[in-house]
Amino acid sequence: MRGFPKATDEIGDSFVTAWMALRHDMDTLAHGRVHPALLDSWLSFAPRFVAMDCARLSSEPQVILAAAYRIAIGATDNDRMFLKDLEKTHLDSPLALHFMALRIKAKDRGATRGAFDDLDDPILRVRTRAAAVLLMAGDRRGISVLKDALRSGIEEMTMAAQVIGRFAGHRDEYLLDDALVDTPGNSVLLAARGEISMRRVFPNHHRMLVRRDPKGMRLAVTGGLYDEWFEIIHAAVEQGVDSSQGVLSFIREQRHEAPLVEKGEVRRRRLKSLEDFWTGVDSLVIATGPRPRWPATFEEAMSSIRTGAAAKADPLSFIRRVSAAISVISSAAKRLGHDRLGAHDPEMRALSPNVRRANDGNLATSWMGAVGHQMVVEMGGARPIKEIWLANSCSDEPGPRIRSIEIIGSDGVKKWKTEKKLVADTRYFQRVRLKGRSAKRLTITISSIDGNGPACISELRVR
């Protein structure tokens, strides 16, 4: 990117501005009025810590899943621990199996071993669940279990059909066809067969359909709207339809042929909603394209970022804004060495009110205090403290700044005290050097503030 600033403080400020913009748009990345492929494109370019931030901070399940998938590819031990914690927070979600599968995809030995052990469980439901998770992770070694489940009880059959429809490749389509021979007209099997057809022939429409149901509630309900949509798409593909316009023509024919009775009216309404959905995705695909629009210069990037809420009203502006934010974050992070500062410290524990907001890896939250206010933190145990890093600003625009702090350290036996001035004006992390004295508890007191009113520390790190 041409024209990137060289001054560290300016680079830091651009990082914070870009990160805050991305945080503002994070929950709309999956279902904004843009091409369905853009979410994965943005995440594939973004640094890994951005994917971590999205997975931790977003409230949109499809953004979280896409970010977690990015993390699972080439995962480190820390990534696998992160994915394990992420799975725990989604155990009660209809998407729980997706998060379990991502741990296997990330080559988590414990998750993989557990799934293979469950393939031998005497209870079919347990075996089916394990086989489903493996297939989601791209491992077919539970296919025979899924084949058995398709001919068993309703719960196991539904789970097997749904996972085959959502994740199976071309070679495994026969499983559904064989099961349909035994139970022709089974709506669950037909819907799964239709999902395979939709994924194969119309992948962008399938991506957007999944995101239209962000929490995966369709996985907990059978015979609903989406199942009927899948059946219609499968019927169209079976008749040789392979274009979007062909699908629309097929849908309109089906609407015209629906009987003039109560059930026919329900079908016409569902077909109309499918037609509206289909034309909506078509317009996004045509209007925005599948690739991010990266800025050529730093000035262009910051201009796009600062468009703010106006960007959301226009899909192309939204794309430029998100692309610019990711581009600036990536470039600034390399210059700032952000990898060593971005992750919050899991051993640091807040002992005073709201201090956890300064150790949550979220620049959009802050601890606020006036002169004399204290933030008290405790590490896992006594250790030499070489330096602390703090982001000396509130989460929105720059306001009053902390200019000096008093630091008291205690290792449980001895105490030490030092006074430090904060000279930088950057909103990003700035370093406060200490002398490596031992401490397991730090008390940081605001000594002076530049400006009227309280000031903020948005993030704190102890090294």
Summary of the structure (lengths in Angstrom):
residues: 463
radius of gyration: 26.5
end to end distance: 31.9
largest distance: 86.1
contacts: 1536
relative contact order: 0.12
helix: 55%
strand: 15%
